[in-house]
Amino acid sequence: MALKVFFCLLIVVPLIRGEADYIQPPQSEVPRLLEISINCVSETGVDSDTLFKLMTWTFKKTPNTSKFMYCFLTKAGFADSEGQFVKDTVVRLVGNHKRKDEFANVIEECNKTPGKDKFDRLYRVVGCAHDKSPILFSI
């Protein structure tokens, strides 16, 4: 099932938001990210349909979806335990993209977003970045 989600993301994610530049993480990272994702699905109890909805940004916020997001991003090293992006790590993913500085500024701005707890905060930080970022990731 994870492979179906993976291949759907390659097709669907770039169609969802046309104004941003879509890039893929380094191919060497994809197996690690897929493994983390599968582990976080098990840990948080989200089903594969919820995972697909999270990745295509068409989901309903629930405690489990917020926990999945936190699990995935912290285990991947993209977020810290407080619910903020690890700016240097996330910005490194865009390489020398022409909009790298804009992206870094959005990450910095969105990291200031408050939340009720670490899960809610990261959910809101990710939402802010998704809405404002000139660069989005597809897998």
Secondary structure, 3 states (H helix, E strand, C coil): CHHHHHHHHHHHHHHHCCCCEEECCCCCCHHHHHHHHHHHHHHHCCCHHHHHHHHCCCCCCCHHHHHHHHHHHHHCCCECCCCCECHHHHHHCCCCCCCHHHHHHHHHHHCCCCCCCHHHHHHHHHHHHHHHCCEEECC
